[in-house]
Amino acid sequence: TEGTPVALLEAAALRTPIIASSVGGMPELITNEKDGLLIPPGDMVALANGILRLVYDKDLAGLLTENAYWKVVKEFTLDAQAYSTIRSYKKAYFYP
């Protein structure tokens, strides 16, 4: 239930296909069928099906992997995070 699961960011940065449970901050980082697969927590059948799907559908695995990689590059680099933090502070400061 992490807010920002670092393991997902690392997997995306390494271009590793992602299957994650739809809990905590994971749905905020992973859009199902766009940059990973989200499954219900505790659903072992969905997990197995997701793994098999990525093993057999290389095009889907490649698409999800590339989308996740570029999301990390655009939104989670040090510069992107610094800009987001500054923007949040400015918004809080100017809009009490």
C-alpha positions in Angstrom: 0.0 0.0 0.0 2.9 2.4 -0.7 2.1 5.8 -1.9 4.7 5.7 -4.6 6.0 2.2 -5.0 9.7 2.6 -5.9 9.9 -0.9 -7.2 7.4 -0.1 -9.9 9.4 3.0 -10.9 12.6 0.9 -11.0 10.9 -1.9 -13.1 9.6 0.7 -15.6 13.0 2.4 -15.8 14.6 -1.0 -16.6 11.9 -1.7 -19.2 10.5 -4.7 -17.3 6.8 -5.5 -17.8 4.7 -4.6 -14.8 1.8 -6.5 -13.2 0.6 -4.9 -10.0 -2.3 -5.2 -7.6 -4.7 -2.3 -7.7 -3.9 -1.1 -4.1 -2.2 1.9 -2.6 -0.5 4.2 -5.0 -0.2 1.6 -7.8 -3.3 2.7 -9.7 -1.9 6.2 -9.7 1.3 5.0 -11.4 0.0 2.3 -13.6 -2.9 2.7 -16.0 -4.3 -0.7 -16.7 -3.6 -1.9 -20.3 -1.6 1.2 -21.0 1.7 0.9 -19.1 1.1 -2.3 -17.1 -1.6 -4.7 -15.9 -3.5 -4.1 -12.7 -5.1 -7.0 -11.0 -7.4 -7.3 -8.0 -5.5 -7.9 -4.7 -5.2 -11.5 -3.7 -6.6 -12.8 -7.1 -4.1 -15.5 -7.9 -6.0 -16.5 -11.1 -5.8 -13.0 -12.4 -2.1 -12.9 -11.6 -1.4 -16.1 -13.4 -3.5 -15.0 -16.4 -1.6 -11.7 -16.5 1.8 -13.4 -16.4 0.7 -15.8 -19.2 -0.7 -12.9 -21.2 2.6 -11.0 -21.1 4.6 -14.2 -21.9 2.6 -15.1 -25.0 1.7 -11.6 -26.2 5.1 -10.1 -26.9 3.6 -7.1 -28.7 1.4 -6.2 -25.7 4.4 -6.7 -23.3 6.6 -4.4 -25.4 3.9 -1.7 -25.7 3.2 -1.7 -21.9 7.0 -1.7 -21.2 7.8 1.2 -23.5 4.8 3.3 -22.2 5.9 2.7 -18.6 9.5 3.6 -19.4 8.6 6.9 -21.0 6.1 7.7 -18.2 9.0 7.4 -15.7 11.3 9.4 -17.9 8.8 12.2 -18.2 7.2 12.3 -14.8 9.6 10.8 -12.3 13.1 12.1 -13.0 14.7 14.4 -10.4 14.0 17.4 -12.5 10.3 16.5 -13.0 9.9 15.8 -9.3 11.6 19.1 -8.4 9.3 21.0 -10.8 6.2 19.3 -9.4 7.2 20.0 -5.8 7.9 23.7 -6.6 4.6 23.9 -8.4 2.8 22.5 -5.4 4.4 24.9 -3.0 3.6 27.9 -5.2 0.0 26.8 -5.5 -0.2 26.4 -1.7 1.5 29.7 -1.1 -0.6 31.7 -3.5 -4.0 30.0 -2.8 -4.4 29.9 1.0 
